[in-house]
Amino acid sequence: MQEYIIKKEEENVRIDKIIGNIGNGLSRTTIQRMIENGNILVNGKKVKVSYKVAEGDIVIIQKEEPLEVDLIPQNIPLDIIYEDDDILIVNKQKGMVVHPGAR
């Protein structure tokens, strides 16, 4: 959990932008989701993403635990163009998924 107190020069700035400026490595999308889920509170209360902070507001950031995902590899034949000890070049087929997504 991280606590942050809003300074005078930060007044009237959106909460998602303030959290992004703190330098905690969170993306703006992640910050917005955390606000909506109640993982970021202002003065102990849930706020909207559009909330504009005031001097002295106390912002509490509760980092979300990463979701555990079970990935099942598939045996897919690859068109390998070049390979050595340091690099691999693959001719990826159109439509082939290269990393897991939401679907």
Rosetta blueprint (number, residue, H / E / L):
1 M L
2 Q E
3 E E
4 Y E
5 I E
6 I L
7 K L
8 K H
9 E H
10 E H
11 E L
12 N L
13 V L
14 R E
15 I H
16 D H
17 K H
18 I H
19 I H
20 G H
21 N H
22 I L
23 G L
24 N L
25 G L
26 L L
27 S L
28 R H
29 T H
30 T H
31 I H
32 Q H
33 R H
34 M H
35 I H
36 E H
37 N H
38 G L
39 N L
40 I E
41 L E
42 V E
43 N L
44 G L
45 K E
46 K E
47 V L
48 K L
49 V L
50 S L
51 Y L
52 K E
53 V L
54 A L
55 E L
56 G L
57 D L
58 I E
59 V E
60 I E
61 I E
62 Q L
63 K L
64 E L
65 E L
66 P L
67 L L
68 E L
69 V L
70 D L
71 L L
72 I L
73 P L
74 Q L
75 N L
76 I L
77 P L
78 L L
79 D L
80 I E
81 I E
82 Y E
83 E E
84 D L
85 D L
86 D L
87 I L
88 L E
89 I E
90 V E
91 N L
92 K L
93 Q L
94 K L
95 G L
96 M L
97 V L
98 V L
99 H L
100 P L
101 G L
102 A L
103 R L
